[in-house]
Amino acid sequence: MTLALNQVSTIFLSVALLVLGSFLVKKASLLQRFCIPAPVVGGLLFAIVATVLKASGAAEISLDTSLQSLFMLTFFTTVGLGASFKLIKLGGKLLVIYWIACGFLALAQNVIGVSLASLFGIHPLIGMMAGAVSMEGGHGAATAFGQTVEDLGIPSALAIGIAAATFGLVAGGLVGGPTVKYLIAKHNLKPTEVEDTAKNVEEAAQPIATNAFFTQVLLITFCMAVGTYLGGLFSTATGFVLPGYVGAMFVAVIVRNVVDKFKPDAIDMKSINLISDVTLGIFLSMALMSIKLWEVAALALPMLVIVFVQVVFIVLFGIFVLFRLLGKNYDAAVMVAGFTGHGLGATPNAMANMAAVTERFGPSRKAYLVVPIVGAFLIDVFAMPIIITTINLLK
């Protein structure tokens, strides 16, 4: 029996799984500890159920995910609109060093993934899906680029990317704290600042104004329209494979910084972040619930080995290279915790790692300025061209 869900039913199901995932994450401390995203929990649960139903011959579920690319495009456009160059100036030299280190990591992760894939005798693009795409890129990039790689004739790319991103998230939460504790103990590090308890509580819950919200929607849809058009022109003119959202994201970066020059108040990050959270949640939920787990089974061992090597590499790089480059002090150690978190998973993972360290050993304002700025959007300035070039070299 085939159960076919139409476009509207598929969206309903993706939102229902997102809500279910949020509920389960709140109830399960293990999921909270490793910062596993709610859409990953709900979507993977459905994928497992769908696989069991198919394997038992009871039913096959067919989904209409045609709107997934729209949610994905919107999310990456909001990422671009968050990339203000003013924030880069605030971070100073440390931010630039950390940023370049993230670019090097993306390159190294692709080299590791592709090299080990060749060793196992599998397609190098599969190795790349367990490289920077799923490690630094996390579930969002794994889903986006997974579709691009599948269009090039690698049917299991999306499932491999999602699985690698999930293992990376868990590993990033596991190794970040112990790595930094080792650095703090070995170098006898202490925080250089005192916790400021008088924080601004007033800015908490100001309502989002309707007019301001629609201004953000106008900016987002403008960037999406112009970016996808220019991206299409670029791909046609050069023959270079460019995922649809990349053009929109880079147009959004330009728009953000032009608007900042002439009307800094026009961009309301509270509205942008709300749109970002909603579209990312639905896009990830829809992507994960539609993956075919039976396609990944044969590649489970190679993928686990690649992810294990990625984890070992980032820990060694953090301890012996990044820590020294950032100044060999307490702030540098906390930034290594963040680097491990988003280098193997996502920015929330980085923040969770840093929170665990600073709660125990003391505050680090520098780390809390640098890591979120680079992890949330600047990282893509290096990672995206590296990933896209790798795809085009291996296709």
N, C-alpha and C positions, 0 to 999 in steps of 0.2 A: 504494500500500500504506500502511495506517495501522498504526503500532506503538503500542499503548496500554499504558502502564505503570500498575500499580495503586499504591495508597497506599504500601505497603512498598517496592516497587521504586523509587518516586520518592524516598523518603527515602534509600535506599541510594545512588542516583545522586547526590543532592545532597551526601552526605557524601564520596563518591568524588571528586566535582569539587572539593570543599573541600580534600581532601588533595592532589589534583593541583595545584590553585592554589598551595598552600603550597610544594610542591616547586618549581614554576616560579619563584615569587617568590624562593626561596633561591638558585636558579641564575642568575637574570637580575638583574644589578646595576641595570639601568634601572628595573625594577619596584620594587626596594628603594628606589632613590633618590627616587622619587615616591610612596613609601608606598602603592602600589596594593594594596588588600586581597585576600587569597587567594581568598575566595569570588567576588569580582568577576572575577578572572582565569579561574578554572575555569568559572563560570557563563556568562560572555560567550563563552568558547571553544565551549561546548556550544550556545549560542544561534546562533553563526555556523554551526556544523556543521548544526544543525537547519534553518536558513534555506537553506543550500546544497542540502540533501537535498530540501526542499520546492520550491525554484526549479527544480531539475533534474527534478522529477517522480518521483524515486526512492522517496521515502517521506515520510510526515508523522508526526511523533512527538507523541503525546497524553500529557500528564502529569496525575497526580492530586495537586494541590498543596493538598488540603483541610486539611492540618495546618500549612501555612505560617503561618496567622493565630495559631495557638497558640504557635509559636516566637517570632513577632513580639511577641505580648502578654507573654510571659515576659521577653523582653529589655527592653522598655520599663519593665516593673515593676522589674527590677533597677536600671535607671537611677534611678528614683524612690527606691529604698532607699539609693542612694549619696548622696542630697542632704541632708547634715547641716548644719543652720544654724550649728553650732559652727565649721565651716570658713569660713563667710562672715565671722564675727567676726575670725578670724585674718587674713583678707585686708585688712580695714580699708577706708579710703576709696578706695584704688586699685582694689580689687576691685569696689566699687560703680560707679565711673566706667566701668571696663572692661565690666561687666555691662550698664549702660545703653547703652553704645556698641554692644554686640552686639544689643540690642533695636532700636535705631535702624537698624542694618544690615539686620536682618530686614525691617523696614518698607520701607527704601529698595530692597532687592533685589526685593521684590514689586512695588513701583511701577515699577521698571525693566522687569521681566519682562512685566507686564501692558501697560504703555505701548507697548513695542516689538512685542508680539503684535498690538495694535490697529493699529499702523503697517503690519505685514505682512499684515493682514487675516485673521489666524487667531484661533481662540477664545482669549479672555483667560486661561482656565484652563490652556491649554497654556503661555502666558507665565509663569503663576504656578509651573508645574512646573519652569521654568528660573530661578525666583527663589529665595526663602529656603528652599523645600522641598528643593531639590537642592544649593544653595550652602551655607548654614549648616547645613542638615539632613543633608547627605551622603546616602549610599546608603540608610541605614536609613529616614530620613524620606521620601526619594523613593519607596521601595518601599511604605511604609505609606500615605502620602497618595495615591500613584499609584493604588492599588486603590480608594480612596475616590472619586477624581476619575473613574476609569473607570466606577464605579457610577452616576455622574451623567450618563453618556452620552458620555464622551470616550475612545474606544477606545485611542488611542495614548499616553495620559497616563503610564502606567508606564514604557514604553520611553523616552519623552522625558526623564522624570525621571532614570532610570538613566544615560542617555547624558550628560545635562547634569552630573550628579554626578561622572561619570568625568572629563569634560573639566575640571571645577572642581578635582578632586583634583590632576590633572597641573599645571594653572595655578598652584594654591596652592603646590606644591612648587617651581615655576620662578621665581615672582616674589617669594616671601618673603625669600630671602637677599639678592638684589640691592637690594631696597627698603631693608633694614636697613643694608646696607653703605653705601648712599648717605647715610643719616641719620648713621651713625657718622663717615664721612669729612667730611661737611659741617659737623657740629657738634663735631668732634674729641672724641668721647665715649670715656670710659674706665670700666671697671667700678669700683664703689665697695667691693667686697669681695674677699677673697682666697679661693681654692679651698681648701675643707676636705678634705684627703686622708684624714683618719681617719674614715671612714664606718662605720656599723654594718653589718658583714658578717654578724653572728650571726643577724639576723632572717630570713636567707635561706629555708632549706627546712624549715619545720616542717610535718609532715603535717596534712591536714585530718581532724579527728575526725568519725566517722560521725554521732554524736548532734548535734554542732554543725551539720553539713551538713543534717540533716533538719529542724532548727529553722529554717534559712534557707528550705528548701523549704516549710515550713508558713507562714512569713511571706509568701513570694512568692505562694503559691496563695490565701492569705486576701485579699491585696491585689487579686489578679486577680478573684476571685469578687465581692468587694464593689464594686470599681471598675467592672467591666463591668455589674453590676446597676444601680448609681447612674448610670452613663453612659447606659444604655438608658432609664432613667426620665427623665433630663434631656432626651434627644433627643425622646422621646415628648411630654413636657410643653411643650417650647419649639419643636419643629420645626427645631431647629438641628442641622446635620450635625456629629456628633462621632465621630471615629474610635474604634473600640472600645478601643484601648489607652490613650487619654488619661485616662479615668477611673481606670484601674488605676494609672497612673503617679502621678497626684496623690494617690490614696489611699496609695500607697507612701511619698510624701514625708511625709504626715501621720504614718503609722505609724512611719517612721524617727525622727522628732523626738520623738514621744511615748515610744518605747522608749528613746531616748537619755536622757530625763529620769529614767526609773525604773530601767532596767537597761542601762547603756551597753555591757556586754560581750555582750549577747544577739545583736547583729548582727556576724557574722563576714564582713568584706569580702573575705577571701580566697575563701571559698565563693561569695559573691554574684558576685564577678568571674569565677570559673570558670563558673558557670551562665550569666552574661552572655555570655562569649566563645563558649561552645558554642551557645547559642540564636541569637545574632547570626549566627554563621558559617553554621548550617544555614538560617536564615531568608533570609539574603542569597543564598546559593548557590541555594536553591530558587526565589527570586524571579527571579534573573538568568537561570537556565537556561530559564525558561518565557517570557521576553519574546519578542515577535514582531518581529524587527528589520526585516522588510519593511514594517511599519506606520510606521516612523520616516523612511524614505528621503525622502519628499516634504517633510519638515519640517527636514531637516538644515541648510540654509542659515540660516533664521530662528533656529534654536537656537544655532548657532555665533556669530551676531552678538550675540544676547542674552548669551551667556556671556562674549564678548569685552568687552562694555560693563560687565558685572559685575566683571570683573578690573580694568579701568581705574578704575572707581569705588572699589573697595576699596583700591587702591594710593594714589590721591589722598586718600581719607579717612584712611588710616593716616598718611600723611606730613604732611598739613596740619591735621588735626583731632585724631586720637587721640594722636599723639605729643606734641602740645602739652598736651592735657588731662591726660596721665599724668605730666607734669613735665619734658619735654624733656631727659631724661637717658638714661644707658645702659640702665637697667631699662626705661624707656619704649620705647626702640628694640627691645629684645628682645621686649617684649610685642606690638609691632607685627608682628614676625615670626610670633608665635603667632596673632595676630588674622587675619593673611592666610591662614595655614594652615587654621584651622578655619572661617573665614568663607567659604572657597571649597571646603572639603572635609570634613575630619574632625579630631578632636583628635590622633590619631597624626601627621597631617600638621603640625599646629602644633608638636608636640614635636620632630619631625624638623627643622623650620625653626629652632627655638630651639637645638637641639643643635648644628646646623651653625654658628650664630653664636657660641655660648658656647665651643665648642671652639677657635675661632680667636681670639676677642677677650677671653674671660674670663667668669666665672660671673655669674649673676643669680638669687639665691634668690627675690626678689619675683616675678619673671616665672614661675618654676617653681611658685610657690604659687598665683598668681592664674589663670593661663591654663588649667591642667588642671581646676580647680574649676569655672570658668565654662563652659569648652568641653565638659566631660563631661556636666554635668546642669543647671546653673543657667540656661544659655542657653535651655533649653526652656520655662522659666517665662514668658519674653517671646515666644519664637518661636512656640510652639504656639498661643496665643490669636490672634496676628497671622495665622498661616497659616489657622487655622480660620475666623476672621472674613472673611478674603479669599475663601475658598471659598464661604462663605454669601452674600457680597455678589455673587459672580459666577455662581453656579449658575443 
